[in-house]
Amino acid sequence: MTNNIGRPKKELDWKLIDSILQFGARLIDCSEMCEMSDDSIQKRIREEYNCTFSEYRDRKMSKMRMKLLQKQYDVAMQGNVALLIWLGKQHLGQQDKQEVTSFVNEIKIKKEDENL
């Protein structure tokens, strides 16, 4: 026999949660949209999927990220140079060449020469 004390569990609208999580909604956004506490949402995700809110959100965002990356790739392949450069930096390890020049040693040497 279970003792049902307290108010009944509010159902989590999984379709709503999934639809806003695909765009990277935060826990507070989900709480507001579902009118539930952060703790309740985290607990339901843990019970249903055995993962944290962040892990669940990452899973839901993966399709959106892949679609976005595909679109960026398509636009880059159509000749968008800025996107080609950006994709090269992100996925091929390419980088802008940066030269750093130090004048500290040159100044010390010149001061020593002036003292002679």
N, CA, C and O atoms as a GROMACS GRO file, in nm:
protein
  464
    1MET      N    1   0.085  -0.118   0.000
    1MET     CA    2   0.000   0.000   0.000
    1MET      C    3   0.089   0.124   0.000
    1MET      O    4   0.174   0.141   0.087
    2THR      N    5   0.068   0.210  -0.098
    2THR     CA    6   0.146   0.333  -0.104
    2THR      C    7   0.071   0.446  -0.036
    2THR      O    8  -0.051   0.452  -0.040
    3ASN      N    9   0.145   0.531   0.026
    3ASN     CA   10   0.088   0.643   0.098
    3ASN      C   11   0.105   0.768   0.012
    3ASN      O   12   0.215   0.824   0.008
    4ASN      N   13   0.002   0.813  -0.055
    4ASN     CA   14   0.008   0.928  -0.146
    4ASN      C   15  -0.019   1.058  -0.070
    4ASN      O   16  -0.130   1.112  -0.074
    5ILE      N   17   0.082   1.105  -0.003
    5ILE     CA   18   0.071   1.230   0.070
    5ILE      C   19   0.132   1.340  -0.016
    5ILE      O   20   0.232   1.318  -0.086
    6GLY      N   21   0.073   1.456  -0.011
    6GLY     CA   22   0.123   1.567  -0.091
    6GLY      C   23   0.049   1.578  -0.223
    6GLY      O   24  -0.038   1.496  -0.255
    7ARG      N   25   0.085   1.677  -0.298
    7ARG     CA   26   0.015   1.695  -0.425
    7ARG      C   27   0.067   1.597  -0.530
    7ARG      O   28   0.180   1.551  -0.521
    8PRO      N   29  -0.016   1.566  -0.628
    8PRO     CA   30   0.024   1.470  -0.731
    8PRO      C   31   0.136   1.526  -0.819
    8PRO      O   32   0.150   1.647  -0.836
    9LYS      N   33   0.213   1.435  -0.874
    9LYS     CA   34   0.323   1.472  -0.963
    9LYS      C   35   0.268   1.539  -1.088
    9LYS      O   36   0.177   1.487  -1.152
   10LYS      N   37   0.324   1.654  -1.122
   10LYS     CA   38   0.285   1.721  -1.245
   10LYS      C   39   0.357   1.652  -1.361
   10LYS      O   40   0.476   1.625  -1.353
   11GLU      N   41   0.283   1.625  -1.467
   11GLU     CA   42   0.343   1.562  -1.584
   11GLU      C   43   0.434   1.661  -1.655
   11GLU      O   44   0.401   1.778  -1.669
   12LEU      N   45   0.548   1.612  -1.699
   12LEU     CA   46   0.642   1.694  -1.776
   12LEU      C   47   0.605   1.683  -1.923
   12LEU      O   48   0.590   1.573  -1.976
   13ASP      N   49   0.591   1.795  -1.989
   13ASP     CA   50   0.558   1.798  -2.132
   13ASP      C   51   0.686   1.773  -2.210
   13ASP      O   52   0.759   1.867  -2.244
   14TRP      N   53   0.714   1.647  -2.240
   14TRP     CA   54   0.839   1.608  -2.305
   14TRP      C   55   0.852   1.670  -2.444
   14TRP      O   56   0.962   1.706  -2.485
   15LYS      N   57   0.740   1.682  -2.516
   15LYS     CA   58   0.746   1.743  -2.650
   15LYS      C   59   0.790   1.888  -2.642
   15LYS      O   60   0.871   1.934  -2.723
   16LEU      N   61   0.737   1.960  -2.544
   16LEU     CA   62   0.775   2.101  -2.525
   16LEU      C   63   0.922   2.110  -2.486
   16LEU      O   64   0.997   2.188  -2.543
   17ILE      N   65   0.963   2.029  -2.388
   17ILE     CA   66   1.102   2.029  -2.342
   17ILE      C   67   1.196   2.001  -2.459
   17ILE      O   68   1.293   2.074  -2.481
   18ASP      N   69   1.166   1.895  -2.534
   18ASP     CA   70   1.254   1.857  -2.646
   18ASP      C   71   1.259   1.966  -2.753
   18ASP      O   72   1.364   1.990  -2.812
   19SER      N   73   1.146   2.032  -2.779
   19SER     CA   74   1.143   2.134  -2.884
   19SER      C   75   1.226   2.256  -2.846
   19SER      O   76   1.288   2.316  -2.934
   20ILE      N   77   1.230   2.294  -2.718
   20ILE     CA   78   1.310   2.410  -2.682
   20ILE      C   79   1.456   2.374  -2.653
   20ILE      O   80   1.546   2.457  -2.668
   21LEU      N   81   1.479   2.249  -2.613
   21LEU     CA   82   1.616   2.207  -2.587
   21LEU      C   83   1.697   2.193  -2.715
   21LEU      O   84   1.820   2.208  -2.712
   22GLN      N   85   1.633   2.166  -2.827
   22GLN     CA   86   1.708   2.150  -2.951
   22GLN      C   87   1.780   2.279  -2.989
   22GLN      O   88   1.875   2.276  -3.067
   23PHE      N   89   1.736   2.391  -2.935
   23PHE     CA   90   1.800   2.520  -2.962
   23PHE      C   91   1.888   2.566  -2.847
   23PHE      O   92   1.936   2.679  -2.847
   24GLY      N   93   1.910   2.478  -2.749
   24GLY     CA   94   2.002   2.509  -2.641
   24GLY      C   95   1.942   2.583  -2.524
   24GLY      O   96   2.013   2.653  -2.452
   25ALA      N   97   1.812   2.568  -2.502
   25ALA     CA   98   1.749   2.636  -2.390
   25ALA      C   99   1.816   2.597  -2.259
   25ALA      O  100   1.867   2.486  -2.244
   26ARG      N  101   1.816   2.689  -2.166
   26ARG     CA  102   1.873   2.664  -2.035
   26ARG      C  103   1.769   2.600  -1.944
   26ARG      O  104   1.650   2.598  -1.976
   27LEU      N  105   1.813   2.550  -1.833
   27LEU     CA  106   1.723   2.488  -1.736
   27LEU      C  107   1.617   2.587  -1.690
   27LEU      O  108   1.500   2.552  -1.677
   28ILE      N  109   1.658   2.710  -1.666
   28ILE     CA  110   1.562   2.812  -1.621
   28ILE      C  111   1.455   2.838  -1.727
   28ILE      O  112   1.340   2.865  -1.693
   29ASP      N  113   1.493   2.831  -1.855
   29ASP     CA  114   1.396   2.848  -1.964
   29ASP      C  115   1.294   2.735  -1.961
   29ASP      O  116   1.174   2.759  -1.975
   30CYS      N  117   1.342   2.613  -1.945
   30CYS     CA  118   1.253   2.497  -1.938
   30CYS      C  119   1.160   2.508  -1.818
   30CYS      O  120   1.041   2.475  -1.828
   31SER      N  121   1.212   2.552  -1.706
   31SER     CA  122   1.132   2.567  -1.585
   31SER      C  123   1.018   2.666  -1.608
   31SER      O  124   0.904   2.641  -1.570
   32GLU      N  125   1.051   2.777  -1.670
   32GLU     CA  126   0.950   2.879  -1.697
   32GLU      C  127   0.843   2.827  -1.794
   32GLU      O  128   0.724   2.846  -1.770
   33MET      N  129   0.886   2.763  -1.901
   33MET     CA  130   0.793   2.715  -2.003
   33MET      C  131   0.701   2.606  -1.949
   33MET      O  132   0.583   2.601  -1.983
   34CYS      N  133   0.754   2.519  -1.867
   34CYS     CA  134   0.675   2.407  -1.813
   34CYS      C  135   0.609   2.439  -1.680
   34CYS      O  136   0.529   2.360  -1.629
   35GLU      N  137   0.642   2.554  -1.625
   35GLU     CA  138   0.591   2.595  -1.494
   35GLU      C  139   0.620   2.489  -1.388
   35GLU      O  140   0.533   2.446  -1.312
   36MET      N  141   0.748   2.449  -1.386
   36MET     CA  142   0.797   2.351  -1.289
   36MET      C  143   0.929   2.402  -1.233
   36MET      O  144   0.994   2.487  -1.293
   37SER      N  145   0.966   2.350  -1.119
   37SER     CA  146   1.094   2.390  -1.060
   37SER      C  147   1.210   2.325  -1.135
   37SER      O  148   1.194   2.221  -1.199
   38ASP      N  149   1.326   2.387  -1.125
   38ASP     CA  150   1.449   2.331  -1.183
   38ASP      C  151   1.472   2.189  -1.132
   38ASP      O  152   1.503   2.098  -1.208
   39ASP      N  153   1.455   2.173  -0.999
   39ASP     CA  154   1.479   2.043  -0.937
   39ASP      C  155   1.386   1.936  -0.993
   39ASP      O  156   1.428   1.822  -1.016
   40SER      N  157   1.260   1.971  -1.015
   40SER     CA  158   1.163   1.873  -1.068
   40SER      C  159   1.202   1.828  -1.208
   40SER      O  160   1.195   1.709  -1.240
   41ILE      N  161   1.241   1.923  -1.291
   41ILE     CA  162   1.281   1.888  -1.428
   41ILE      C  163   1.405   1.800  -1.426
   41ILE      O  164   1.411   1.700  -1.497
   42GLN      N  165   1.504   1.837  -1.347
   42GLN     CA  166   1.625   1.757  -1.338
   42GLN      C  167   1.594   1.616  -1.287
   42GLN      O  168   1.650   1.518  -1.337
   43LYS      N  169   1.506   1.607  -1.189
   43LYS     CA  170   1.470   1.477  -1.132
   43LYS      C  171   1.400   1.391  -1.236
   43LYS      O  172   1.429   1.272  -1.247
   44ARG      N  173   1.307   1.448  -1.313
   44ARG     CA  174   1.235   1.372  -1.415
   44ARG      C  175   1.329   1.322  -1.524
   44ARG      O  176   1.317   1.209  -1.570
   45ILE      N  177   1.423   1.406  -1.564
   45ILE     CA  178   1.520   1.364  -1.666
   45ILE      C  179   1.606   1.251  -1.613
   45ILE      O  180   1.634   1.155  -1.685
   46ARG      N  181   1.649   1.262  -1.488
   46ARG     CA  182   1.730   1.158  -1.426
   46ARG      C  183   1.652   1.026  -1.418
   46ARG      O  184   1.706   0.919  -1.446
   47GLU      N  185   1.524   1.035  -1.378
   47GLU     CA  186   1.441   0.915  -1.366
   47GLU      C  187   1.415   0.850  -1.502
   47GLU      O  188   1.423   0.728  -1.516
   48GLU      N  189   1.384   0.931  -1.602
   48GLU     CA  190   1.344   0.880  -1.732
   48GLU      C  191   1.460   0.837  -1.820
   48GLU      O  192   1.452   0.736  -1.891
   49TYR      N  193   1.570   0.914  -1.817
   49TYR     CA  194   1.681   0.891  -1.909
   49TYR      C  195   1.815   0.860  -1.842
   49TYR      O  196   1.914   0.835  -1.910
   50ASN      N  197   1.817   0.862  -1.710
   50ASN     CA  198   1.938   0.831  -1.634
   50ASN      C  199   2.057   0.918  -1.677
   50ASN      O  200   2.167   0.867  -1.699
   51CYS      N  201   2.034   1.048  -1.688
   51CYS     CA  202   2.141   1.141  -1.722
   51CYS      C  203   2.111   1.277  -1.660
   51CYS      O  204   2.002   1.299  -1.606
   52THR      N  205   2.206   1.366  -1.668
   52THR     CA  206   2.187   1.501  -1.616
   52THR      C  207   2.112   1.586  -1.718
   52THR      O  208   2.097   1.547  -1.833
   53PHE      N  209   2.066   1.702  -1.674
   53PHE     CA  210   1.999   1.795  -1.764
   53PHE      C  211   2.092   1.833  -1.879
   53PHE      O  212   2.051   1.836  -1.995
   54SER      N  213   2.218   1.864  -1.846
   54SER     CA  214   2.314   1.904  -1.950
   54SER      C  215   2.336   1.795  -2.054
   54SER      O  216   2.342   1.823  -2.173
   55GLU      N  217   2.347   1.672  -2.008
   55GLU     CA  218   2.364   1.560  -2.101
   55GLU      C  219   2.242   1.544  -2.190
   55GLU      O  220   2.255   1.519  -2.310
   56TYR      N  221   2.124   1.557  -2.132
   56TYR     CA  222   2.000   1.544  -2.209
   56TYR      C  223   1.990   1.656  -2.313
   56TYR      O  224   1.954   1.632  -2.428
   57ARG      N  225   2.022   1.779  -2.270
   57ARG     CA  226   2.018   1.893  -2.363
   57ARG      C  227   2.116   1.872  -2.478
   57ARG      O  228   2.082   1.901  -2.593
   58ASP      N  229   2.235   1.824  -2.449
   58ASP     CA  230   2.334   1.799  -2.555
   58ASP      C  231   2.283   1.698  -2.656
   58ASP      O  232   2.304   1.714  -2.776
   59ARG      N  233   2.215   1.595  -2.608
   59ARG     CA  234   2.157   1.496  -2.700
   59ARG      C  235   2.054   1.561  -2.792
   59ARG      O  236   2.051   1.534  -2.912
   60LYS      N  237   1.970   1.645  -2.735
   60LYS     CA  238   1.865   1.710  -2.813
   60LYS      C  239   1.921   1.814  -2.910
   60LYS      O  240   1.862   1.838  -3.015
   61MET      N  241   2.032   1.874  -2.875
   61MET     CA  242   2.093   1.975  -2.961
   61MET      C  243   2.173   1.914  -3.076
   61MET      O  244   2.206   1.984  -3.172
   62SER      N  245   2.205   1.787  -3.068
   62SER     CA  246   2.294   1.727  -3.167
   62SER      C  247   2.237   1.735  -3.309
   62SER      O  248   2.313   1.761  -3.403
   63LYS      N  249   2.108   1.713  -3.328
   63LYS     CA  250   2.049   1.722  -3.462
   63LYS      C  251   2.060   1.864  -3.516
   63LYS      O  252   2.093   1.884  -3.633
   64MET      N  253   2.031   1.963  -3.432
   64MET     CA  254   2.039   2.102  -3.474
   64MET      C  255   2.182   2.139  -3.511
   64MET      O  256   2.205   2.207  -3.611
   65ARG      N  257   2.278   2.094  -3.431
   65ARG     CA  258   2.418   2.124  -3.460
   65ARG      C  259   2.461   2.064  -3.593
   65ARG      O  260   2.533   2.128  -3.670
   66MET      N  261   2.417   1.943  -3.620
   66MET     CA  262   2.453   1.878  -3.746
   66MET      C  263   2.390   1.949  -3.865
   66MET      O  264   2.454   1.966  -3.969
   67LYS      N  265   2.264   1.990  -3.852
   67LYS     CA  266   2.197   2.064  -3.960
   67LYS      C  267   2.267   2.198  -3.985
   67LYS      O  268   2.287   2.239  -4.099
   68LEU      N  269   2.304   2.264  -3.878
   68LEU     CA  270   2.372   2.393  -3.889
   68LEU      C  271   2.509   2.377  -3.954
   68LEU      O  272   2.546   2.456  -4.041
   69LEU      N  273   2.582   2.277  -3.913
   69LEU     CA  274   2.714   2.252  -3.971
   69LEU      C  275   2.701   2.216  -4.120
   69LEU      O  276   2.782   2.260  -4.201
   70GLN      N  277   2.600   2.138  -4.154
   70GLN     CA  278   2.577   2.102  -4.294
   70GLN      C  279   2.546   2.226  -4.376
   70GLN      O  280   2.596   2.242  -4.488
   71LYS      N  281   2.462   2.315  -4.322
   71LYS     CA  282   2.427   2.439  -4.394
   71LYS      C  283   2.550   2.527  -4.411
   71LYS      O  284   2.571   2.584  -4.518
   72GLN      N  285   2.632   2.539  -4.307
   72GLN     CA  286   2.755   2.618  -4.317
   72GLN      C  287   2.846   2.559  -4.424
   72GLN      O  288   2.906   2.632  -4.503
   73TYR      N  289   2.858   2.429  -4.425
   73TYR     CA  290   2.941   2.361  -4.524
   73TYR      C  291   2.889   2.390  -4.665
   73TYR      O  292   2.966   2.422  -4.755
   74ASP      N  293   2.757   2.378  -4.684
   74ASP     CA  294   2.698   2.402  -4.815
   74ASP      C  295   2.725   2.545  -4.862
   74ASP      O  296   2.761   2.567  -4.978
   75VAL      N  297   2.707   2.642  -4.773
   75VAL     CA  298   2.730   2.783  -4.808
   75VAL      C  299   2.878   2.806  -4.837
   75VAL      O  300   2.913   2.878  -4.931
   76ALA      N  301   2.965   2.744  -4.758
   76ALA     CA  302   3.109   2.758  -4.782
   76ALA      C  303   3.147   2.701  -4.918
   76ALA      O  304   3.226   2.761  -4.990
   77MET      N  305   3.091   2.586  -4.953
   77MET     CA  306   3.122   2.522  -5.081
   77MET      C  307   3.069   2.601  -5.201
   77MET      O  308   3.112   2.580  -5.314
   78GLN      N  309   2.976   2.692  -5.175
   78GLN     CA  310   2.926   2.779  -5.280
   78GLN      C  311   3.014   2.902  -5.297
   78GLN      O  312   2.982   2.991  -5.376
   79GLY      N  313   3.122   2.908  -5.223
   79GLY     CA  314   3.220   3.015  -5.241
   79GLY      C  315   3.227   3.119  -5.132
   79GLY      O  316   3.293   3.221  -5.151
   80ASN      N  317   3.162   3.099  -5.019
   80ASN     CA  318   3.170   3.195  -4.910
   80ASN      C  319   3.305   3.178  -4.842
   80ASN      O  320   3.326   3.086  -4.763
   81VAL      N  321   3.396   3.270  -4.873
   81VAL     CA  322   3.535   3.260  -4.826
   81VAL      C  323   3.544   3.267  -4.674
   81VAL      O  324   3.622   3.194  -4.612
   82ALA      N  325   3.465   3.353  -4.614
   82ALA     CA  326   3.470   3.366  -4.467
   82ALA      C  327   3.433   3.234  -4.400
   82ALA      O  328   3.496   3.193  -4.302
   83LEU      N  329   3.331   3.167  -4.452
   83LEU     CA  330   3.292   3.039  -4.394
   83LEU      C  331   3.396   2.931  -4.422
   83LEU      O  332   3.420   2.845  -4.338
   84LEU      N  333   3.458   2.936  -4.539
   84LEU     CA  334   3.564   2.840  -4.569
   84LEU      C  335   3.678   2.853  -4.469
   84LEU      O  336   3.730   2.754  -4.418
   85ILE      N  337   3.717   2.978  -4.442
   85ILE     CA  338   3.825   3.004  -4.346
   85ILE      C  339   3.784   2.956  -4.207
   85ILE      O  340   3.861   2.888  -4.139
   86TRP      N  341   3.663   2.991  -4.165
   86TRP     CA  342   3.616   2.952  -4.032
   86TRP      C  343   3.612   2.800  -4.018
   86TRP      O  344   3.659   2.746  -3.918
   87LEU      N  345   3.556   2.731  -4.116
   87LEU     CA  346   3.548   2.585  -4.110
   87LEU      C  347   3.688   2.523  -4.107
   87LEU      O  348   3.712   2.424  -4.037
   88GLY      N  349   3.782   2.582  -4.183
   88GLY     CA  350   3.919   2.534  -4.182
   88GLY      C  351   3.982   2.546  -4.043
   88GLY      O  352   4.052   2.456  -3.998
   89LYS      N  353   3.956   2.657  -3.976
   89LYS     CA  354   4.009   2.677  -3.841
   89LYS      C  355   3.945   2.581  -3.742
   89LYS      O  356   4.013   2.526  -3.655
   90GLN      N  357   3.814   2.560  -3.755
   90GLN     CA  358   3.742   2.475  -3.660
   90GLN      C  359   3.772   2.327  -3.677
   90GLN      O  360   3.785   2.254  -3.579
   91HIS      N  361   3.783   2.282  -3.801
   91HIS     CA  362   3.789   2.139  -3.826
   91HIS      C  363   3.922   2.089  -3.882
   91HIS      O  364   3.947   1.968  -3.884
   92LEU      N  365   4.006   2.178  -3.926
   92LEU     CA  366   4.133   2.136  -3.985
   92LEU      C  367   4.253   2.186  -3.907
   92LEU      O  368   4.367   2.162  -3.946
   93GLY      N  369   4.228   2.256  -3.798
   93GLY     CA  370   4.338   2.306  -3.716
   93GLY      C  371   4.414   2.421  -3.778
   93GLY      O  372   4.524   2.453  -3.734
   94GLN      N  373   4.357   2.484  -3.880
   94GLN     CA  374   4.425   2.596  -3.943
   94GLN      C  375   4.414   2.718  -3.854
   94GLN      O  376   4.321   2.731  -3.775
   95GLN      N  377   4.510   2.808  -3.867
   95GLN     CA  378   4.507   2.930  -3.786
   95GLN      C  379   4.576   3.044  -3.858
   95GLN      O  380   4.657   3.022  -3.949
   96ASP      N  381   4.543   3.163  -3.817
   96ASP     CA  382   4.612   3.280  -3.870
   96ASP      C  383   4.751   3.283  -3.810
   96ASP      O  384   4.770   3.252  -3.692
   97LYS      N  385   4.848   3.321  -3.891
   97LYS     CA  386   4.985   3.331  -3.840
   97LYS      C  387   4.995   3.458  -3.757
   97LYS      O  388   4.957   3.566  -3.802
   98GLN      N  389   5.047   3.443  -3.637
   98GLN     CA  390   5.063   3.557  -3.550
   98GLN      C  391   5.209   3.566  -3.508
   98GLN      O  392   5.267   3.469  -3.458
   99GLU      N  393   5.267   3.683  -3.528
   99GLU     CA  394   5.405   3.704  -3.486
   99GLU      C  395   5.405   3.796  -3.365
   99GLU      O  396   5.338   3.899  -3.363
  100VAL      N  397   5.481   3.756  -3.266
  100VAL     CA  398   5.493   3.837  -3.146
  100VAL      C  399   5.637   3.885  -3.138
  100VAL      O  400   5.730   3.805  -3.141
  101THR      N  401   5.653   4.014  -3.128
  101THR     CA  402   5.787   4.072  -3.120
  101THR      C  403   5.808   4.129  -2.982
  101THR      O  404   5.721   4.197  -2.928
  102SER      N  405   5.923   4.102  -2.925
  102SER     CA  406   5.954   4.153  -2.793
  102SER      C  407   6.062   4.259  -2.806
  102SER      O  408   6.167   4.235  -2.865
  103PHE      N  409   6.036   4.375  -2.749
  103PHE     CA  410   6.132   4.485  -2.754
  103PHE      C  411   6.205   4.501  -2.620
  103PHE      O  412   6.291   4.588  -2.608
  104VAL      N  413   6.173   4.420  -2.522
  104VAL     CA  414   6.231   4.434  -2.389
  104VAL      C  415   6.382   4.417  -2.394
  104VAL      O  416   6.454   4.500  -2.340
  105ASN      N  417   6.433   4.311  -2.457
  105ASN     CA  418   6.577   4.287  -2.463
  105ASN      C  419   6.649   4.396  -2.542
  105ASN      O  420   6.759   4.435  -2.505
  106GLU      N  421   6.590   4.445  -2.650
  106GLU     CA  422   6.652   4.550  -2.730
  106GLU      C  423   6.669   4.677  -2.649
  106GLU      O  424   6.772   4.744  -2.661
  107ILE      N  425   6.572   4.712  -2.567
  107ILE     CA  426   6.579   4.833  -2.485
  107ILE      C  427   6.690   4.819  -2.382
  107ILE      O  428   6.766   4.914  -2.361
  108LYS      N  429   6.702   4.703  -2.317
  108LYS     CA  430   6.808   4.682  -2.217
  108LYS      C  431   6.945   4.694  -2.282
  108LYS      O  432   7.036   4.755  -2.225
  109ILE      N  433   6.961   4.636  -2.400
  109ILE     CA  434   7.090   4.641  -2.469
  109ILE      C  435   7.126   4.784  -2.504
  109ILE      O  436   7.240   4.824  -2.485
  110LYS      N  437   7.033   4.862  -2.556
  110LYS     CA  438   7.059   5.000  -2.593
  110LYS      C  439   7.096   5.084  -2.472
  110LYS      O  440   7.185   5.168  -2.482
  111LYS      N  441   7.032   5.063  -2.358
  111LYS     CA  442   7.064   5.138  -2.236
  111LYS      C  443   7.206   5.106  -2.189
  111LYS      O  444   7.278   5.195  -2.145
  112GLU      N  445   7.247   4.980  -2.199
  112GLU     CA  446   7.381   4.941  -2.158
  112GLU      C  447   7.483   5.007  -2.248
  112GLU      O  448   7.588   5.052  -2.200
  113ASP      N  449   7.455   5.014  -2.380
  113ASP     CA  450   7.547   5.079  -2.475
  113ASP      C  451   7.561   5.228  -2.445
  113ASP      O  452   7.669   5.284  -2.460
  114GLU      N  453   7.454   5.294  -2.403
  114GLU     CA  454   7.456   5.435  -2.374
  114GLU      C  455   7.540   5.465  -2.250
  114GLU      O  456   7.597   5.574  -2.240
  115ASN      N  457   7.549   5.372  -2.158
  115ASN     CA  458   7.626   5.390  -2.035
  115ASN      C  459   7.776   5.373  -2.057
  115ASN      O  460   7.855   5.411  -1.971
  116LEU      N  461   7.817   5.317  -2.170
  116LEU     CA  462   7.959   5.296  -2.195
  116LEU      C  463   8.033   5.420  -2.225
  116LEU      O  464   8.153   5.416  -2.247
   0.00000   0.00000   0.00000
